[in-house]
Structures are given as C-alpha cells and as structure tokens.
Amino acid sequence: MSINLRTVYAFAREMYPKINAEHIQYGTAGFRGKAEFLDSVMFRMGVLATLRSRYREGAVIGVMITASHNPEPDNGVKLIDPKGEMLEPSWETIATDLVNVTDQDLEQMVATIIKDNKIDINSSSYVYVGMDNRYHSPRLLKAVADGVIALKGNVREYGIVTTPMMHYFVVAANTKEAYGKPTEEGYYEKLITAFEKIRNGQLETGNYRNNLIFDGANGVGARKMLQFIKRMSNSLNVNVINQGIGSGKINDECGADHVKVKQRPPISMPDLEPYSRCVSVDGDADRIVYFFNNDSGQFRLLDGDRIATLIAGYLMELIKSCNINLRLGLVQTAYANGASTDYIVNKLKVPVSCVATGVKHLHHKALEYDVGVYFEANGHGTVVFSDHAKLIIKESAQINQNAKTLLLIIDLINETVGDAISDMLLVEVILSHKGWDVKDWISTYEDLPNQQLKIKVQDRNVIETTDAERVCVRPKGLQDEINKVVSNYKCGRAFVRPSGTEDVVRVYAEASTEDDTLQLAYEIGLLVQRMAGGVGPELTKPSNAHL
C-alpha cells in the first residue's frame, strides 16, 4: 500500500476547505460549534482517527458526530480510544493543531504527526463512525469517511446511533467480542438479556409500578428506545415522547439538560397522575435524569446525584451480602449537591472523591476503585468494575445468588461511558428490587436548593481554578470575595469555573433556602462580571434580593 499525503491536501482544497479562521480547541466534548463551519474539522478528524489507529497498531478508533445537548444548528465530533475512553490528552493537542492549520500547511502537518509519533503509514487502520440524527450529520459523516479514505484507512459507518453505542462498538471490536458483538443488535441483545434475567418476570413489587414516561429529546435516544421496546418481552412498559417526528427539534424545550437546568418538565408531557415516574435523556443519549410531579403539582427532580446514590447504595448492599471484600467508591464533581455528598458519606458509608468537571476525570478516578460509581449532576455517569472485582464476583457466583445478580448487573452496565438507556434499565432494576416508587426514592435525603448562571466574558481563560474547580486562583482576589459572600448564607456554597466550549464563566450556588440560593448566585455573578471582564447583559436581580 502506497500513500501519497498530497491526497489529503487535494481533498481539503477541493471538498473541505477551511472557511473559519477562528481558533477552536479540542475539549471534553471534542470539537463543537455551528454545523456550517465544521466540514473541514470533520475531514481532518477522519485523517487523525486513521493516524491514531495506526499509532495504536491497528486498533479500532471511534468517531462520534454529535453536539449532544446543544441546540439543533450545532454539531460536533469526538474521537474514542480503543478501550472506549476519551482521546488521550496529548492527542487532544495534536487534534487542535491539525484543525487550525491552513489548507496549504495541512500536508506538512500530517507528515509531522507521522514523524513525531513514529507511525507506520502503510500499516492497517480501522475507524468506526456514527452520528446523531441532526439534519446535517450525514454530510459531516461523509467528511469524516473521506478523511479516512484519503489515507487509505478502513472505515465502517454505523449511521444513526447513540454516543454510548459507539463506545460499545469500539470496545467490543477491540476485545474480539469479549465485551459483546460490535453491532446494533449485539448492543440490544446484551442489555435486554441481562435486564430480563435480573427482573425474572417480577414486573411490580411493593410500591414499584412497571410504567415509565421516556422523553427522548427529539434525538437519537428516542429512536433507540423504540427499538428496545420492540425487542423486550413486555418487561418494561415505556411511553416514548419527543420522538423527533414532525416539527420537534432536538433538545428544544426537552431532554435531560432542559429538565435539569430549567427545573421543569419537557414539552409534550401527557397528563399524568401524581408521582408518575418520568425520565429524560439528552440528544445523544449519554445523560439521564428522572423527575415527577407530587400531589401538589410541584416538580421534583432526581438527577445524577440521586442516581449515583441509588446505584452506590444498591451495589454496596449486594457486595456485603456476597461476603466479598471489594473497595467501592463514588466519584462526583463540584456540581454535586452538598446534601447528596453528606448522605453518601454519613448514611451509606461510601468513600467519595471529587474531581474536575468532565467525564474523563471522573472515569479515570473511578478506575482506582474495585467498583467505581461516577456521575455528574447533569446525569452523565456509569459504573466501572476492575478485572480483580470481576474475578472475585465470578468466583462467588458459584455459591451465591446475589453474586450471580452482580454478574448480570455488570452486563447491564455500559462500562465504557455514561449511557442513558443502560443507566435507566439499571435504575429500574434497583427500584423494582427495593419495591420503591419515586416518593420512596426522593425521601432518602432532601436536596439543598441550587442555582446555575452563565456569565459571558471576553476571555474565559481569565478564570483559573484548582481543587477540582472548587477554588478560583485567578483573577487574584476573586476567591476571597466569593468566600466573603458565601459566609453570609446558611449551608452556603458557591464556585465559578470557565466553560470548556465557549467564552462564559459558569456560576454554581447552593444554600439552605431557595431565596438565599438565588441571592447568592446573583451576588457571585456580579463579582464575576466585575472582576473577570463580563460583557453580557446585566444580571436580573432576584425579586427577593436585599442588595
């Protein structure tokens, strides 16, 4: 096989010219932005994925085209490494350099990557590509595929799939199907088989009822949930809304991010009895939150913190009942509600670690435990089991029924990444086993009221943080001012951090009452505007503000 790097430049010049001069950076979400500016980015990521596969000695590299919870006009792309993990940090830098170089310098940049990383350009390479259901995704998928073809790599197109499915396909292929079959049917089969074996025909126990409203965010998660329903033997009665049919736009007044941030149900909700169990996923189905209305019509949210505590508590019970010695831990970010952390540490007696925002940070920390549960408050999370834990559980399963259940739980969980549908099935298993409805679930502890703000700034990099983003070290003096404000509020806690994708500073605040929380967030927002170069509109003063 002979490869002419001139082909890369020819493709770029004729089909995918760089039309956006603005510098973009590979972050936790990969590259993300307006779809009309991403064709050249997608082509170059196809090139990079091919090089990455050759660098990893022919292992499959995944490429997922999605803007996740962003609005419909946006799109994005991220690479998936062989074990299903996020792209290696050093290659994030390479990706950033590659997409920002001019078309004229592209060929030389590719040659430099090959030389610096000692890549055998004539070796085999395999790239799997998937996309969400945005109308511009097929065009962008073709650009990625052409990037692979330009370097004579092998490309497999999966079409419309969830982000977690792409992670699953990559791991399944690279483990020679030990993790599962790298097909859509293989994914359905693995999760449904485990779910139905655990349920064992017991559909309703105690207060648990086998009915669920599923908000698909008009995204790919709705399509795949409908496919699950077709293949399940009535083991879960699911009503899918916001299916993406007709005029419904992806994530528009629906989906996990809308429900979490706006603290209200999605659009198109049917009339429901109080305490009806509802769930929302985001546009690419890697986030999940539960919610319901109580008998007073009040909206109540069961977010990633609630899901994490439910799962961690259940797994701890199973492990203890098996009489096996495994170290279980829970990983959170600074966005975790303070009440959840207190409940986990003092009630469940489960160790808690706090890391910076971003799935890669949580996943990496979770790997330090035998059984690592990690969730962001936004509903992105999963559970990872060490090889040692799997071996111990497998040995115990020969004599212990609960250990057999644990083995099935491992099959039900998508360990590669947060998977909204997999997480939902796990939650349903746990609620069923406990005989709980949402009233039982939410009564375990009372969340502290919390508020999030976005403050537009000229340059988000003026904010620098440490201690898992809980302490601001730049601009100088801002953290001292934050501490002074927080000290005025009972159970007060607040932090600020730069966005990973746009020039905004994110503010988080919580306090003992909703009024205090709104005021605290407002005061911190004013500090950011004053000390970090705010350029957005003036913050709206809460109606109850005493400032």
N, C-alpha and C positions, 0 to 999 in steps of 0.2 A: 504494500500500500504506500503510495507516494502522495504527500500532502503539500500543496502549494499555498502558503499563507496569503498570497496575493488574492486568493479566492475570498478570504474574509473581507478584505478591503472592497472587492468588487461587489459583494452582497451589500455591504454597508452603503456604498456610494449609490448604487442603482435602486435598491429596495428599502433600505433602512437608514437613511441619512440622519445624522444628529441635528435636530432642529431646535433644541432647547439648550441655551448656553448656561442656564442656571446650574450651579454645582449641587449635586444630590449625593446623599450619603447612605450607605447600607447600614440599617439599624436592626433592632429586634424584629421588626416586621419586614425586613428586606428593603426593597425599594417600593415606594408608594407615591402616587400622585395622580394628576388628571390623565385619563387614558390616552388622549390625543398626543401626549408628549412621550409615550412610553415605548413606541415601536423599536427605536434604536436600543433602548435599555434591554428589551426582551431579546433581541437578536444577540446582543453581547452576552447576556446571561446564558443563552444557549451555547455560545462559544465557551464561556467559563465552565459551565457544567461538564462539557466534554473534556476540557483540560483537567478538571477536578477528578473525573472518573479515571482518566489515565494516571493521574498522580496517585490515586488510591488503587492502583494495579487492577483496573477494570471493574471495580465495584460499581454497583448502580448508584447514581446520584439522582435525586428527585428535584423537579422544578414545579412549584405551585404558583399558578396565576390567580391572584385574588387580592381584593382590598378589604377582606374580612368584614368588619363592622362599619367601614366607611360608606358614604353615600354612593349612589349608582354611577355617577360620572367618573368616579375614581377607579383605579385598578392598581395592581402591584405584582411583585414577583419575589419569591424567596427560594433559596436552594436548601435541599435536605441532604444531609450527610448519610453515609452508609448505615449507621445504627439508628437512623431516624432522628438524630439530633440536629440542632441548628448548625448552620455553616460555621466552621472553625474561625475564631476571631481574626487570625492573621489573613485568612482569605476574604474576610469582610473588607479589609483594607484593599486587597487586590481588586475585589469587585467594584469598590468605589473608584479606584484609579481607572479601571477599564471603561466604566460607563461615562466618565467625564473627559476622557481623551478625545481629541478631534478625530474625524474620519481619516484624515491624512496620516495621523500618527498611530492609528489603530493596529495596523500590521506590525509595526515595530513594538508596540506594547505587548501584543500576543507573543511575539518572539522573545521578549524579555521575560515574560511569565514562564515560558517553556524553559528558558535557560536557567533562570534563578531557582526554579523548583526541580531541575533535572528531570523533566518529563520526557518520556519516550513517546514522541508524537506519532509514531507508527504502531503503537500498541492498541489494543481493543478498548473501547469505551462504550458505556451504556447509560442512557439518560431516559428517565420516565417523566412525562409531562402531564399535568392535569390542570383543570381550570374551574372557576365558579361559573355561574350562569348569567353573568353580566353580558349585555349585547355585544360588547367589544372584545370579550375574552377570546372568541375563536380567531380573530385577526391577530391577537397578540400571541396566541399559542403557535400559530404558523411562523411567527417571527422567531420564537424560541427554537422550533424544529429546524428552521433554516440555519440558525446558528450552529446547531449540532451537525447538520448536513455539510456546512461549509468546511468543517474539519473532519469529514468522513466518519462521524460517530454513528452509533446505533441509537435510534430514538423510538420510544414506544409512547403513543398518545392514548391517554385514558379518557379523554373528553371531560365531561362534566362530573366532577367528584368533589367530596369534601376535602378540606385540608388534612384532617386526620386519616382519611382513607389513603391519601398519597404517602403519608408517613408509613402507614401499614404496608403498602405495596413495596416500598423501598426496603424495609426491614425483612419482609417475607422473602423477597428475591435474594437479598444478600445472606440470609441464613439458610438458603437452599430449602425453603418452605418449612423449616422447623418452627417458625413463628406462625405460619399459616400459608395459604395459597395466595400468590400475588395477583389476585383477580377480584373484581367487584363481588362475584358470587362467593369467593372464598372468604371475604370480609363478612358478608351477611351470615354465612354458614357458621363461622367461628363464634360470633357474638350471640346469635339466636340459639345455637345448640347449648352453649353454656347457660344462658338465661333460662331456657325452658327446663333444663336439668335441675337447676337450683330451685326453680319455682315448684317443680314436681307436681304440677296440676293444682296446687293450692293458690287460687286466684284471689281470695279475700279472707283475711284473718283479722280478728279484733276490730279496730276502727278503720283498718285499711280497706279502701274500695278500689276496684280494678278499672277506674276511669281516669282519663288524663286528657287535658287540652294542650295541644302542641302548637306553639307559634313558630313557624318556620322562617320568619323574617323575609318572606318572598325570595329566599335564597336556596342554595343547593341542599341545605338540610331538610327542607320541606320535601323535595323530590325523593331524597334517600329514605326519609321516614316512611313515605308512602310505599316504597319498595320493601322496607322492613315489614310493614303491616301485611303486605301480600304474602310474605313468607312465614309469618308467625301463625301458630295454630291457636288463634284467639287468646293467647297467653297475656296480652295487654290490649285493652280497649282504648285506642288513641283517636282523637278527633283533631285532624291537622287543619289549622287556619293559616292565612297568609302564605298560600302555596306558590305565589309568583305567577298566578294566572291573571290575564287581563291587564288592568292598569296598575296593579300593585308594584311598587318599586322596592328594590332590595334595601332593607334596613330603614325604610321610610315610615316613621311612627310605629315601628315594630322591631322585634328582635331583642336579644339579651342586653345589648348596650343601651338601647332606648329604655327598657324596663328598669335597668339598674340605675342609670343616671337620672332619668326623669321621675323615677319612683311612681310610675303609673302603668296600668295595663297597656298592651299594644292595641292598635286599631283592629277593628273587625271581630272583637271579642263577642261571643254569644252571651245571652242572658244566662247566668249561672246561679245555682244555689250557693249560699254562703259556705266557705271552706272547700269549694271545689278546687282540686289540685290542677295547677296550670304550670307550664314550662315554656320558656323562650330560649331559642338558640340564636346565634348571630349568623351573618351572611354566609360564612364558610363552615359553620357548624363546629367550631372548636371552643365556643363559650356556651355556658348554660346557667340559667337562674330559674328558680321556682318562685311562684307567687300565688296569692289568693286574696279574696275579699272576705273579711269577717262578717258576722251577723249584723254589724252596724254599717256595712258597706265600706269600711276602711281598708285601703290597700295595704297588704303586708308582703314583704319581700323575703325570700330565702335565697341568699346569694352564695357566692363561692365560699365565704366563711362558714355559712351554715352547712353547705355540702361537705366541706372539709371536716368539720367537727362530727357530722353524722358518720362519715366513712371511717375516720380515725377511731372513733369510739367503737364502732362495729367490729373493725379488724382487731382492735385490742382485745375485745371480748372473745373473738374466735381463737386468737393466738393463745390467750390464757387457758381457754377450755381444752386446747390441744396439749397443754403442759409442755410447750416447747419454748426455748429461750431465744427470742428474736428481738432485736432492738428496733422499735417502731418510733418514727418521729414525724412531725408535721412542719412543713415549711410555708411561711407566709411572707407577704411584703408589708411595707409600712401602711398600705391601704387597708389592711385587715382591721376590722372593728375591734376596739380595745376590749369589749365585753367578750368577744369570741376567744381572744387570747387568754383572758382570765379564766374562762370556762375550761379551755383545753388544759391549761397548766394545773389549775387547782381542783377541778372536778374530775376530768378524765385522767389526770396524771400522765399526760403525754408530753415529751420534750418538744419545744417549739424553737425553730430557728427563723430569723428574719433576714431577708436578702433584698437586694435592689430589685426594682420593677423589671420585669422581662422574664419570659418563660425559661430562657436558657439559664438564668441564675437560679431559679427555683429547681429546675431539673437537675442541675449539677449538684446542688446541695442535697437534694433528696437521695442521690446515689450514695451518700455517706452512711445511710441507714440500711439495715436489713430490709425493712419495709418503709419506704418514704412516701408520705402523702403530701402532695403540694397543690395549692390552689391560690390563685389571685382572687381578690374580692369580686372582680368582674366575671368570675365563673369559669376561668381557664385553668384547668388542672387535671391531674391524674394520680395514679399510684405506681411506683416502681418497686420491683422485688429483686433483690440481689440473687445471684446464682446460688449462693450459700442458703438463702432463705428458701428458694425453690426446692433445693435438695432436702432440707430438713422437713419441709411440709410434705414432700412426696413420700419420704420415709414414714412419717407419722400417719399418712393417709391409709397405710396398710392395716392400721388397727383403730383409727379414729375417724368417725363420720364427719366431724367438724373440719378436720384436715382435708377430707375429700371436698367439702364445700369450699375451702380455701383454694384448692387447686382449680375448681371451676370459676371462682372469683378471678383468679389470675387470667384465665382465658377470656373472661368477660371484659376485663380492663384492657384498654389500648395503652400499653406502657410507653409508647413512643412519644406521645404528645397529648395535650388536652383534647378530648373527643366528646363532644356534647351528647351524642347518641349513646355511646358506651357509658358515659357518666350517668345519663338518665336511667339506663337499664340497671345500673348498679344501685342507684338511689331507690328505684322501685323494688329491687330485691330486699334492700335493707328495711324499708318501710313495711313491706309485706311480712318479713320475718319478725319484726317488732310489733306488728299489728297497730302501727301508728297512722293517724291522719296528719294533715298539716298543722292542726291545732296542737297535737302532741309534740310534733317536731319543733315548732317555734317556741314552745313553752320551756325548752331546756335552759334558755337564758334570754335576757332582754337586751337587744342591741342598743348601743348609745347612738343618739341622733348624729348624723354626719352630713357634710356638705362638701361638694367639689366645685371649684371655679377654674376657668381658663382665662389667664391674663395675657393679652397679646403684647409682645415686646419686640424691639428692633432686632435683638440677637439673643436667642435662648441660651447661648453659651456664656452669657454673663453670670448665669447661675451655676454654681458648682456645689455638689453635696458630698457627704461622707456618711458612714454608719448606716448603710442600707438606705440611703437617701433621706434619712430622718433628721440630719443636721446640715444646715447650709453654711459653707465656709467662704463663699464668695457670692455677692459683694460683701466686703468686710462690714460687720456691724449689723447685717440683716438678721442673723440668727439671734443676736442679743435682743433686738427689738421684738422678734417673734416670741421669745421666751417671756418678755415683759407682758405682752398682750395675753398669752396663754395663761399666765399665773392669775389672771383676774377671773377665770372661769372654773367652776367645779367640774372635775373629770375632764378638764380641757386638754386637748392635744391637737397639734397642727404641724404641718410641714409643707415645704414647697420644693418642686423639682422641675427641671426643664423637660419639655416634651421631647420624645425621641424622633419625631417626624415633622414638627412644624415649630415656628417661632412663637411659642406660647409657653408660659410658666403655669404649671398645674398647682393648685392650692387644695389641700385637704384639711378639713377641720372637724372635730367632734367635741361634744360637751354633754352635760347631763340633761339639758332640755333642748328642744328644737329651737326656741327663741335664742338661747345663748349660742347655739351652733351657728345659726345664720349670722348673728352679730360677730362672732369670732372669725368666721370665714371672710366677712366683709372687711374687718379690720386688717386681717393678714393680706387680703387682696390690695388694699390701699397701700400697705407697706411695699408690696412688690411693685406696684405702679410707680411709687415714688423713688424707690431705691434700685430698681432693675431696668429702668428705661421703658416703662409701659407706653404703648402707642395706641391702645384700643380705646373704646368708649369708656366714659366714667362708669364706675360700678354703681348699680342701683342700690340705694340704701334700703335695708330691710325696713318694713313698715313699723317694726317694733324697736328699731335701733335707738339707743340712748346717746349716740355720739353727737 
